[in-house]
Amino acid sequence: MLESSDIEKINRAAEILAKSKYAVVFTGAGISAESGIPTFRGEDGLWKKYDPEEVASIQGFRRNPRAFWEFSMELMKKTSAEPNPAHYAIAELEKMGIVKAVITQNIDMLHQRAGSRKVYELHGSIEKLKCLDCREEYTWEDFTDLIQNSEIPRCRVCGSWYVKPKVVLFGEPLPSTVLYQAIEESRRADAFLVVGSSLVVYPAAELPYIAKSNGAKMIIVNDECTIADSIFDVVIHGKAGVILPKIVEKVKEIRGSMS
């Protein structure tokens, strides 16, 4: 049950979005957590159980690719994630012409599956795999039998064991072109909506500050407080899958009254 103060905030967020000319959405692990994908940080985060240096850094991967794959395969078995109402709400705002771009820290492609078209993936995507040695690219289907038998992929061109999803591991730079585009979208935004991010991972966490400094109206929907809450015009703490559909509903109402 939403508090009356939350309803007021939802109405204010909807008003900002309904009147915006160029809204940009920035998402983090919190939105995917509502689809059953485990988060990495926080009280029950994966880094409480696993050492990220061993299973999720480029140095660890090169030392022991098997540790990375064992970790990744365990995650895949734990979740058969589908987009949740928050993903669909963002896609609907894009279809309405309000949201012009989605910038995400997530690698799960749930935004695209929900219908979002313009998505900047700061940390890469699980869509394809790549050999770090010869740069050959693969699809998951190329290694289906191996993965089902818990065997790690090996490059079929050069024989390297250093085949991994095209995701950014610790110690790797963000893809420069995507980061540049995300910065430009943040500068251009007149409304900037953050969903499900703790805003502690840089350089991604700098994007809301860029939007703010360029005059954007700022909204955040997150389950918990963040260190950046003070820069936002509207701060709503709660489940994105509950709150975002209500914002969309109100946006439609406001737009209807404006026409």
Residue pairs with C-beta under 8 A, 6 or more apart in sequence:
2 10
2 238
2 242
2 246
6 236
6 238
6 243
9 234
9 235
9 236
10 236
10 243
10 246
10 247
10 250
11 250
12 233
12 234
13 193
13 219
13 221
13 234
13 236
13 247
14 247
14 248
14 250
14 251
14 253
14 254
15 250
15 254
16 191
16 217
16 219
16 233
16 234
17 23
17 93
17 98
17 191
17 193
17 219
17 247
17 251
18 98
18 250
18 251
18 254
18 255
18 258
19 254
20 98
20 190
20 191
20 217
21 190
22 100
22 188
22 189
22 190
22 191
23 93
23 98
23 99
23 100
23 189
23 190
23 191
23 192
23 193
24 99
24 100
24 101
24 102
24 103
24 185
24 186
24 188
24 189
24 191
24 192
24 193
24 211
24 216
25 90
25 93
25 99
25 101
25 102
25 103
25 193
25 194
25 195
26 102
26 103
26 104
26 186
26 192
26 193
26 194
26 195
26 197
26 204
26 207
26 208
27 90
27 102
27 103
27 104
27 105
27 106
27 111
27 194
27 195
27 196
27 197
28 104
28 105
28 106
28 194
28 195
28 196
28 197
28 198
28 199
28 201
29 37
29 39
29 40
29 41
29 105
29 106
29 196
29 197
29 198
30 39
30 195
30 196
30 197
30 198
30 222
30 223
30 240
31 84
31 86
31 87
31 106
31 110
31 195
31 196
31 240
32 39
32 81
32 106
32 108
32 110
32 196
33 39
33 196
34 84
34 86
34 196
34 239
34 240
34 241
35 79
35 81
35 82
35 83
35 84
35 87
35 108
35 110
36 78
36 79
36 80
36 81
37 75
37 79
37 81
37 108
38 44
38 45
38 46
38 75
38 78
38 79
39 45
39 46
40 46
40 47
40 52
41 47
41 198
41 200
42 198
42 224
46 75
50 56
50 71
52 170
53 59
53 60
53 170
54 60
54 64
54 67
55 67
55 68
55 70
55 71
56 68
56 71
56 169
56 170
57 169
57 170
57 171
58 169
58 170
58 171
58 172
59 171
60 67
60 68
60 169
61 68
61 162
61 164
61 169
62 132
62 162
65 152
65 161
65 162
65 163
65 164
66 152
68 164
69 152
69 153
70 150
72 165
73 147
73 150
76 147
81 108
81 110
82 110
82 113
83 110
83 111
83 113
83 114
84 110
84 240
84 241
85 241
85 242
85 244
85 245
86 195
86 196
86 239
86 240
86 241
86 243
86 244
86 245
87 110
87 111
87 113
87 114
87 116
88 114
88 115
88 245
89 244
89 245
89 247
89 248
90 99
90 102
90 111
90 114
90 116
90 195
90 244
91 111
91 114
91 115
91 116
92 115
92 248
93 99
93 248
93 251
94 100
94 102
94 115
94 116
94 117
94 118
95 115
96 251
96 252
96 255
98 251
99 116
99 193
100 118
100 185
100 188
100 189
101 118
101 119
101 120
101 185
102 111
102 116
102 118
102 119
102 120
103 119
103 120
103 122
103 182
103 185
103 186
103 204
103 207
104 111
104 119
104 120
104 121
104 122
105 122
105 123
105 197
105 201
105 204
106 121
106 123
107 121
107 123
107 124
107 125
107 126
107 165
107 167
108 126
109 125
109 126
109 127
111 119
112 119
120 178
120 181
120 182
120 185
121 178
122 168
122 174
122 175
122 178
122 179
122 182
122 204
123 167
123 168
123 174
123 204
124 165
124 166
124 167
124 168
124 175
125 165
125 166
125 167
126 165
126 166
126 167
127 166
128 137
128 138
128 139
128 140
128 165
128 166
129 137
129 138
129 139
129 140
129 142
129 143
129 153
129 163
129 164
129 165
129 166
130 136
130 137
130 138
130 163
130 164
130 165
130 166
131 137
131 138
131 155
131 157
131 158
131 160
131 162
131 163
132 160
132 162
132 163
132 164
133 155
133 158
133 160
133 162
134 155
134 157
134 158
134 160
136 155
136 156
136 157
136 158
137 166
138 153
138 156
138 163
140 147
142 153
142 156
143 153
143 163
146 152
146 153
147 153
152 161
152 163
153 163
154 160
154 161
154 163
155 161
155 162
155 163
168 174
168 175
174 203
174 204
179 203
182 204
182 207
183 207
183 210
186 192
186 207
186 208
186 210
186 211
186 214
186 216
187 210
187 211
187 214
188 214
189 211
189 214
189 216
190 215
190 216
190 217
191 216
191 217
191 219
192 208
192 211
192 212
192 216
192 217
192 218
192 219
193 219
193 220
193 221
194 208
194 218
194 219
194 220
194 221
194 222
194 232
195 220
195 221
195 222
195 240
195 244
196 221
196 222
196 223
196 240
197 204
197 205
197 222
197 226
198 222
198 224
198 226
199 205
199 208
199 226
199 227
199 228
200 226
200 227
205 228
208 218
208 220
208 228
208 231
208 232
209 228
209 231
211 218
212 218
212 231
217 233
218 231
218 232
218 233
218 234
219 232
219 233
219 234
219 236
220 226
220 228
220 229
220 232
220 234
220 235
220 236
221 236
221 238
221 240
221 243
221 244
221 247
222 236
222 237
222 240
223 237
223 238
223 239
223 240
224 237
225 237
229 235
236 243
